Amino acid sequence: MKEITQLIQLVGLGLALLLPLANPLTSMTLLLSLGGQLPHIERQRQIKEATMYVVGIMLVAYYGGSWIMQTFSISIPSLQIAGGLIVASIGFSMLFPSSRLDETPEADAVSQQQGKRKPPNIAFVPLALPGTAGPGTIAMIISGAASLRPSVTDGYAPWVLTVAPLLIFALLGLLFWVVLRFADRIAELLGAGGVEAISRVMGFLLVCMAVQFVIDGGLEVAHSYATGTSL
């Protein structure tokens, strides 16, 4: 029973941290603006494909992030600070949008294909990347995976630590699929003002998280200089 409780706590914490970053509403808006002319069957196929891309990107970031950091000699504090700056940029753009989501470079590239006979494939770009599994999400996952030290994971069952990230990514993928599958109904229910309000609330949460990232990274750097240890 204790291990199940630990699993629920870790999954809940992971969803709380990643959901404002992943924000499936961003991809939903892109789908509504760029996928309106897609045939129903093709649209559903691309939604399923995008879901697999989102989960795949998160898995690669989690399990391959540490190797990437070691290869390029990137320390955890530097990743925290860089990730915090990226997340802050995304959060401010959501709080104070200067352009619509469908005016991003990736969206412009896709919209140029709308006039062609073959339906444009928007599954990977921009729905999965940068729509949901964007730089902020990837930075958060890599930072979280790299921060799993024995002092942090002590007291958790090994199988809990193994299953928790898989459940988190699977649930995020499921939420992503549901939001895109019922995008028309959700947009009609919330209205343009509702979608914008949710986006701004999540943007504020992202800015708060970004500040914490930078603080944690800065404290690690200061501690390393004070103790004379290398990062």
C-alpha positions in Angstrom: 0.0 0.0 0.0 2.9 2.4 0.8 4.5 1.8 -2.6 1.2 2.4 -4.4 0.9 5.7 -2.5 4.5 6.6 -3.5 3.6 5.9 -7.1 0.5 8.1 -7.0 2.5 10.9 -5.4 5.3 10.7 -8.0 2.9 10.5 -10.9 0.8 13.4 -9.5 4.0 15.5 -9.0 5.2 14.7 -12.5 1.9 15.7 -14.1 1.8 18.9 -12.1 5.3 19.9 -13.3 4.9 18.9 -16.9 1.3 19.8 -17.7 1.8 23.6 -17.7 4.8 23.1 -20.0 3.2 20.5 -22.3 -0.1 22.4 -22.4 -2.1 20.4 -25.0 -4.3 23.5 -25.6 -1.4 24.9 -27.6 -1.5 21.9 -29.9 -5.3 22.0 -30.0 -5.2 25.6 -31.3 -2.6 24.7 -33.9 -4.8 21.7 -35.0 -7.9 23.9 -35.3 -6.0 26.5 -37.4 -4.0 24.2 -39.6 -6.0 21.0 -39.7 -9.4 22.4 -40.5 -9.1 21.3 -44.2 -7.9 17.8 -43.4 -10.4 15.0 -44.1 -11.7 13.4 -40.9 -9.9 10.1 -41.3 -6.6 11.8 -42.1 -7.0 14.2 -39.2 -7.6 11.3 -36.8 -4.6 9.5 -38.2 -2.3 12.5 -37.7 -3.6 13.0 -34.1 -2.7 9.4 -33.3 0.7 9.8 -35.0 1.3 13.1 -33.1 0.5 11.3 -29.8 3.1 8.7 -30.4 5.6 11.4 -31.3 4.9 13.3 -28.0 5.4 10.2 -25.9 8.5 9.1 -27.9 10.1 12.6 -27.5 9.5 12.5 -23.7 10.9 9.0 -23.4 14.1 9.9 -25.4 14.6 13.0 -23.3 14.2 11.1 -20.0 16.3 8.0 -20.8 18.8 9.7 -23.1 19.1 13.0 -21.4 21.9 12.0 -19.0 24.0 10.6 -21.9 23.5 13.8 -23.9 24.6 15.9 -20.9 27.7 13.8 -20.4 28.6 13.9 -24.1 28.4 17.7 -24.2 29.8 18.2 -20.7 26.7 20.0 -19.5 26.2 20.3 -15.7 22.9 20.1 -13.9 23.0 23.7 -12.7 23.7 25.0 -16.3 20.8 22.9 -17.5 18.5 24.3 -14.8 19.5 27.9 -15.6 19.2 27.4 -19.4 15.9 25.5 -19.0 14.6 28.2 -16.6 15.3 30.9 -19.2 13.6 28.8 -21.9 10.6 28.2 -19.7 10.4 31.8 -18.7 10.4 32.9 -22.4 7.5 30.5 -23.1 5.7 31.6 -20.0 6.0 35.3 -20.9 4.9 34.6 -24.4 1.8 32.9 -23.0 1.1 35.7 -20.6 1.6 38.5 -23.1 1.1 37.0 -26.5 2.4 39.2 -29.3 1.2 36.9 -32.1 -1.2 34.1 -32.5 -0.1 30.5 -32.1 -0.8 29.7 -35.7 1.7 32.5 -36.8 4.8 30.5 -35.5 7.5 29.7 -38.1 6.5 26.0 -38.0 2.9 26.8 -38.5 3.8 29.1 -41.4 5.8 26.3 -43.1 2.8 24.0 -42.8 0.2 26.5 -44.0 2.2 27.0 -47.2 1.4 23.4 -48.1 -2.4 23.8 -47.6 -2.9 24.5 -51.3 -1.1 21.3 -52.4 -3.0 18.2 -53.3 -1.4 16.0 -50.7 -2.7 16.9 -47.2 0.1 18.5 -45.1 1.4 16.3 -42.3 1.3 18.4 -39.1 1.7 15.5 -36.7 5.4 16.0 -35.8 5.7 19.7 -36.6 4.0 21.7 -35.2 1.6 19.5 -33.1 4.2 17.4 -31.3 7.2 19.7 -31.5 7.1 22.5 -30.5 3.4 22.3 -29.7 3.5 20.0 -26.7 6.9 18.4 -26.4 8.8 21.6 -26.9 12.1 22.9 -25.6 10.7 23.7 -22.1 9.2 20.2 -21.7 12.4 18.6 -22.9 14.6 20.7 -20.6 12.3 19.9 -17.6 12.4 16.1 -18.3 16.2 16.0 -18.8 16.8 18.2 -15.7 14.4 16.0 -13.6 16.1 12.8 -14.8 19.6 14.1 -14.1 18.5 15.2 -10.6 17.5 11.7 -9.5 20.3 11.2 -7.0 20.3 8.6 -4.2 19.5 11.3 -1.7 16.4 12.2 -3.6 15.2 8.7 -4.4 16.0 7.1 -1.1 12.9 5.5 0.5 11.2 4.8 -2.9 10.8 1.3 -4.2 12.9 0.6 -7.3 9.9 -0.5 -9.3 8.0 2.8 -8.4 10.9 4.8 -9.8 10.8 2.7 -13.0 7.1 2.8 -13.5 6.4 6.4 -12.5 7.9 8.1 -15.6 6.3 5.7 -18.0 2.9 6.4 -16.4 3.5 10.1 -16.5 4.4 10.1 -20.2 1.5 7.7 -21.0 -1.0 9.9 -19.2 0.3 13.1 -20.8 0.0 11.3 -24.2 -3.5 10.2 -23.4 -4.5 13.7 -22.4 -2.9 15.1 -25.5 -4.9 12.6 -27.7 -8.2 13.4 -25.9 -7.8 17.2 -26.2 -7.0 16.9 -29.9 -9.6 14.3 -30.6 -12.3 16.5 -29.1 -10.7 19.9 -30.1 -13.8 21.3 -31.8 -16.0 20.5 -28.8 -13.5 21.9 -26.3 -13.0 25.1 -28.3 -16.8 25.5 -28.6 -17.3 24.9 -24.8 -14.5 27.2 -23.6 -14.7 29.8 -26.3 -11.8 31.9 -27.5 -11.7 33.8 -24.1 -11.7 30.6 -22.1 -8.8 29.1 -24.0 -6.8 32.3 -23.7 -7.5 32.6 -20.0 -6.3 29.0 -19.4 -3.2 29.7 -21.5 -2.4 32.8 -19.4 -2.8 31.0 -16.1 -0.4 28.3 -17.3 2.0 31.0 -18.5 2.1 32.5 -15.0 2.8 29.1 -13.5 5.6 28.6 -16.1 7.2 31.9 -15.1 7.1 30.9 -11.4 8.7 27.5 -12.2 11.3 29.2 -14.4 12.4 31.5 -11.5 12.7 28.5 -9.2 14.9 26.7 -11.8 17.2 29.7 -12.1 17.4 30.0 -8.3 18.2 26.3 -7.8 20.8 26.5 -10.5 22.4 29.6 -9.1 22.5 28.2 -5.6 24.3 25.1 -7.0 26.8 27.3 -8.7 27.4 29.4 -5.6 27.8 26.3 -3.5 30.3 24.8 -5.8 32.4 28.0 -5.8 32.1 28.3 -2.0 33.3 24.7 -1.4 35.8 24.6 -4.3 34.1 21.7 -6.0 33.6 21.4 -9.8 30.1 21.3 -11.3 
